[in-house]
């Protein structure tokens, strides 16, 4: 686990150690334990390391026996022990016990096709001196990030956006900032800066012979179905879950588990405890003041059930403000999903107790059907209204406009409704506050393109939308940013690609067993977890933003009107912001959007100077 970075000058200019040094210094939090550089001619690679596997010997960059293939990798190769044994049998000589070295020797044997043998979360850059080939790739689900910058004379990349921009100095992309207000994150492949892009999940770029080629080496194939019986599906899923947990418990440093008391994190906790046996699992839970939820109660039930070493962390609104002071300067891109706050707090507190690896239940909702938006047929739901025939929606439009203009704009299409269910954005506020009306209309059009399939009545189609967009761009991005901000590695065992492939090749009536959220998954857990955990109402691992905006109205006003950045002034009409912030009724309707704007201004102010 670390941060990686590098350059390849396409005009033959020598790679500069000063550029690598600058990128390294901007991501020390991602790897406080070690650093390494390799330069040769027009290519330079570097890394900052958080030591997890082979703590003493896993220094990067790592090379092959003949020192002509070099790699830097961020993440973990979970099946490295099995691959290592195969490679040793084929005559390869290893100089470390690191999981990263496995990739180098696999590449020697198989070339770029070796990526299909790897089970893990990763972003890596491999340079083959023999072929003058640079190969960068990101894991199948997008668990680990990678940004890249490309122009005629240079290709550069980094795990951290601020790190990369420290050497390319790109200007803001204002449409990307507009998209942030509409999505609560900046959707890939966009980034906050022009000409800097996110490598997509399952994507690779190969530079050789004066050409740059990008391709997807993995995509979820939903055309292949397995007509399994319920019993066969339960057996297969059980085996894959146990194997994934076994692989992801591999660590040379202490580990723990995010435990919200929900189904996904509880499943990880009970499966991990089952494998660790006599060793107590460390579990961590957040208890938010004013949230009025039941997470803490249910987490304690699970902790007692598995006899874990349990830690409850109490967080008030004042604590949240203090945490943002720490977190925002480290965030390389704005994110307004409040779940980043508890994720960071737990990571920070776990690190203080010596824990360097945390397992998260992220991904369970997207692959087993955990969100209400995956079930649009419920009478009277927002998704139901948004999926009504066009003529009915237009007939209801005037009524919705009278009751709440944001409803009218939201229910205009299934795509808009799907987007708002994710971000919580108030479209009426955005329509009025954005200075560029063309950007507002472009945002609405982007919704229609990105969420075109949201009109489907099939849960699996709607789950796939989240798997391709919301999961990597929001859930996994915030997990990575928050854990790495605390110099902790976050792992997501439910997103082993074999589990994901199984969930989507099963008939929908098997995965969504009995038409229930996480039907099959809960059936697997039926004998492992208390019934109260499996039947509890979904709560969500987030902070009470609406309540906080009410309590913080003074702080938000100071941030947006006294410390206003030029970029925010250019983006929004502050007179409109003032109106919505001043009037309590309006303020309550757009709490998520005001919070997003507040985070954006703070993030811009907190960026490191170039």
Beta strands, then each sheet from edge to edge (+ up, - down):
strand 1: 2-9
strand 2: 34-40
strand 3: 43-49
strand 4: 62-63
strand 5: 69-77
strand 6: 120-128
strand 7: 133-138
strand 8: 147-150
strand 9: 154-158
strand 10: 196-198
strand 11: 203-208
strand 12: 211-216
strand 13: 255-258
strand 14: 282-288
strand 15: 309-315
strand 16: 357-359
strand 17: 489-491
sheet 1: 2+ 3- 1+ 9- 8+ 10-
sheet 2: 4+ 5- 6+ 7- 11+ 12-
sheet 3: 15+ 14+ 13+ 16+ 17+
end
